[in-house]
Amino acid sequence: MTLHVEVVVADRQLWAGDAGMVIAKTLDGDIGLLVGHPPVLGILAEGSVVRILDPAGDTSAATVAAAGGEITAAVSGGFLSISDDRVSILAVEAQLGAEVDKSVARSDLESALTEAGSPSPAEEPTEARYARAQLRAAGEQA
């Protein structure tokens, strides 16, 4: 058995398919979702990465091949829910790791930090957190 996973932003579905496990960071901490998980509704942490492990189903995206059996998505914030082995990731803003333009993300991060006056990590603006998440989703340390 597998989980049916959907990653959705306001204007479109970013990815959908089946997976063995989903790992996400919520305001209450990290959560790992497997088949049979009880229903949960959580708020995604701002600037975090959602990991979809052992993806199957909609493999038309080059993301599965590029990620070696794992899909990552940077999220700017939003919600996560699971019920009846269906996982919904409803994000304010999101991008699949394989689709991230690393140079643009680095530039966005630098601009956001410069504009904010080099704040501490706890005080970083949303734009900086999301740019960091994009870089992590693309496989870079940020």
C-alpha positions as CSV (number, residue, x, y, z in Angstrom):
1,M,0.0,0.0,0.0
2,T,1.1,3.6,-0.6
3,L,0.1,7.1,0.2
4,H,-1.5,9.3,-2.4
5,V,0.3,12.7,-2.2
6,E,-0.6,16.0,-3.7
7,V,1.5,19.2,-3.5
8,V,-0.7,22.2,-4.4
9,V,-0.2,25.9,-4.7
10,A,-2.9,28.5,-5.2
11,D,-2.9,28.4,-9.0
12,R,-1.9,24.8,-9.8
13,Q,-1.0,21.3,-8.7
14,L,2.7,21.1,-8.4
15,W,3.0,17.3,-8.1
16,A,0.8,14.3,-7.5
17,G,1.5,10.6,-7.2
18,D,1.9,7.8,-4.8
19,A,4.8,7.5,-2.3
20,G,6.0,5.3,0.5
21,M,6.6,8.1,3.0
22,V,6.3,11.9,3.4
23,I,8.5,13.9,5.8
24,A,7.6,17.6,6.5
25,K,8.4,20.2,9.1
26,T,5.5,21.7,10.9
27,L,5.3,24.3,13.6
28,D,5.0,21.4,16.1
29,G,8.2,19.7,14.7
30,D,9.1,17.2,12.0
31,I,6.4,14.6,11.0
32,G,6.8,11.4,9.1
33,L,3.7,10.1,7.4
34,L,3.3,6.4,6.5
35,V,0.4,4.3,5.3
36,G,-2.2,4.0,8.1
37,H,-1.2,7.3,9.8
38,P,-4.1,8.7,11.8
39,P,-5.6,12.0,10.5
40,V,-3.5,15.1,11.1
41,L,-3.8,18.7,10.1
42,G,-0.6,20.7,10.6
43,I,0.9,24.1,9.7
44,L,4.0,23.9,7.6
45,A,7.1,25.7,8.9
46,E,8.0,28.7,6.9
47,G,10.9,28.0,4.5
48,S,11.0,24.3,5.0
49,V,11.5,21.3,2.7
50,V,8.9,18.5,2.2
51,R,10.5,15.1,1.3
52,I,8.5,12.6,-0.7
53,L,10.2,9.2,-0.5
54,D,9.8,6.2,-2.8
55,P,7.6,8.1,-5.3
56,A,5.5,6.2,-7.8
57,G,2.6,7.0,-9.9
58,D,3.0,10.2,-11.8
59,T,6.6,9.9,-12.9
60,S,6.3,12.2,-15.9
61,A,8.3,14.8,-14.0
62,A,12.0,14.5,-14.4
63,T,12.2,15.1,-10.7
64,V,12.0,11.4,-9.7
65,A,15.0,10.5,-11.9
66,A,17.0,13.5,-10.8
67,A,16.3,12.9,-7.1
68,G,17.1,9.2,-7.1
69,G,13.8,8.0,-5.7
70,E,13.1,11.1,-3.6
71,I,11.2,14.3,-4.5
72,T,11.8,17.4,-2.6
73,A,9.7,20.6,-2.5
74,A,10.6,23.9,-1.0
75,V,7.6,25.5,0.7
76,S,7.1,29.0,1.9
77,G,4.4,28.0,4.4
78,G,1.0,26.4,4.3
79,F,-0.8,23.3,5.6
80,L,-0.3,19.6,5.6
81,S,-3.1,17.1,6.1
82,I,-3.4,13.3,6.0
83,S,-6.6,11.3,6.1
84,D,-7.3,7.8,4.6
85,D,-3.7,7.5,3.3
86,R,-4.1,10.8,1.3
87,V,-1.6,13.5,2.0
88,S,-2.2,17.1,0.9
89,I,0.5,19.7,1.0
90,L,-1.2,23.1,0.5
91,A,1.5,25.7,0.1
92,V,1.5,29.4,-0.1
93,E,4.5,29.2,-2.5
94,A,6.4,26.0,-3.5
95,Q,8.9,24.7,-6.0
96,L,10.2,21.2,-6.7
97,G,13.9,20.9,-5.9
98,A,14.7,19.6,-9.4
99,E,13.1,22.8,-10.9
100,V,15.0,25.3,-8.7
101,D,17.4,27.7,-10.5
102,K,20.1,27.8,-7.9
103,S,21.7,31.0,-9.1
104,V,18.3,32.8,-8.9
105,A,17.7,31.3,-5.4
106,R,21.1,32.4,-4.2
107,S,20.5,35.9,-5.6
108,D,17.1,36.1,-3.9
109,L,18.6,35.0,-0.6
110,E,21.4,37.6,-0.8
111,S,18.9,40.4,-1.7
112,A,16.5,39.4,1.1
113,L,19.3,39.4,3.7
114,T,20.8,42.7,2.4
115,E,17.4,44.3,2.6
116,A,16.8,43.0,6.1
117,G,20.2,44.1,7.3
118,S,21.7,40.7,7.9
119,P,19.3,39.5,10.7
120,S,19.8,36.5,12.9
121,P,18.4,33.2,11.6
122,A,15.4,33.5,13.9
123,E,14.6,37.0,12.5
124,E,15.1,36.3,8.8
125,P,12.3,37.5,6.5
126,T,10.0,35.0,4.7
127,E,11.8,35.6,1.4
128,A,15.2,34.6,2.8
129,R,13.7,31.5,4.5
130,Y,12.0,30.4,1.2
131,A,15.2,31.0,-0.8
132,R,17.2,28.9,1.7
133,A,14.5,26.1,1.4
134,Q,14.8,26.3,-2.4
135,L,18.5,25.7,-2.2
136,R,18.1,22.8,0.3
137,A,15.5,21.2,-1.9
138,A,17.9,21.5,-4.9
139,G,20.6,19.7,-2.8
140,E,22.7,22.6,-1.7
141,Q,23.6,23.7,1.8
142,A,22.1,27.1,2.6
